[in-house]
Amino acid sequence: MHEYPEKDEEIEAFKKRRKRSLILTGIAAVSLTLGVSSAAAYGCHQWNETRKNIASAIEQENTLYAEEKRQQLEEIIYEIKTPEEAFARINMDVAFSKGSDIRLYGADKWSSMLETYSTKKGDCEDGAIAFAAMLSDNPEYEVKLVYLKRDPILKEADHMLAVYREKRLETWGYASFNEITDEPNVSVMKNPLYGSLDSAVKSYCNETFVSYQILDFTAEDLKFGTDITGRFGSSEAVIIR
């Protein structure tokens, strides 16, 4: 398996170097074959064919790169056995900060686990989605994404929470990322001590939240989706107070 760079800037530089190398190789091959300069090769039929071959090679390389990133993600998910492991792994791998989406994309964005692990940066919904993705194939747990709405008067950002059920005990817990609460840490996790999803959600909420909605999703979207912002289906709003 090829070793690929992990950071954004390294990935982009890698792609540019690879593309430039392929193009220069194609120019050289055509020039040698025709016995003319690379400048003259641009206008000939053989050069057009070479350009097509180069584009095809780049596309194949990009597909291979995407498949290897997908496989790496599946390996991470396979290693995660419990919510505690998922919570610890995400906090180890991802740097959370408020406004990270604005800095990265210029707008709010819900990122799949693949997208979050490509940048290693995120905010509350990115952490919640990654947490749900890690548990999505685990038969011992059921996981839900809960969208918490604040009182609009406060003009503060809403929040996304990952709420999970341990099926053996029939109890619920939650994981929250990048949200300052009464707890001393930005990321907070509670073990499954609550008898219902509603009680778990309300135990987390403070007076700034007025309602919540449960979001519907597929494991494929959680893991590998693109452009998923606001696309999950949702339940009717549940009033908190």
Secondary structure, DSSP 4 states (H G I P E B T S, - for coil): ------SHHHHHHHHHHHHHHHHHHHHHHHHHHHTS-HHHHTTSHHHHHHHHHHHHHHHHHHHHHHHHHHHHHHHHHHH--SHHHHHHHHHHH-EE-TTHHHHHHSS--PPPHHHHHHHTEE-HHHHHHHHHHHHTT-TTEEEEEEEEEE-GGG----EEEEEEEETTTTEEEEEE-S---SSSSSSEEEEEEESSHHHHHHHH--TTEEEEEEEE--HHHHHH-SS-TTTSEE-PPEE--
